[in-house]
Amino acid sequence: MTAYVQDDLASINADELLAEATQFTLRALPADHPASDFHAVVVSARGHGLWAVYSRGSVITRDGRWMFDRQTAVRIGRELLPEIRASYDRSHPAL
């Protein structure tokens, strides 16, 4: 016998979803852009309340540290986005 459970996302608030998230992708380009995945920052849970920030497969460090609390990791990721976008714009000048 198979039981089906219907998830009612309307009953889950955003704070609960954030508390359960294990990875965030922050994009410098629109999500539907062909290069969006390459020009993104990934903030990923590493366990014990610590998070790492990755850009193009490399871990981002600050002051010799590479793991942070979630809020700091997301802030670092957001701070990287303007330079990632500028890099893309320099390599793809408007015609």
ZIDAPE-V584701 format. One record per helix or strand. SS is the DSSP state (H for helix, E for strand). FROM is the first residue (numbers start at 1). TO is the last residue. If there is no record, write none. Layout:
ss & from & to
SS & FROM & TO
SS & FROM & TO
//
This chain:
ss & from & to
H & 9 & 11
H & 14 & 20
E & 23 & 27
E & 40 & 47
E & 50 & 55
E & 58 & 59
E & 62 & 62
E & 65 & 65
E & 68 & 68
H & 70 & 91
//
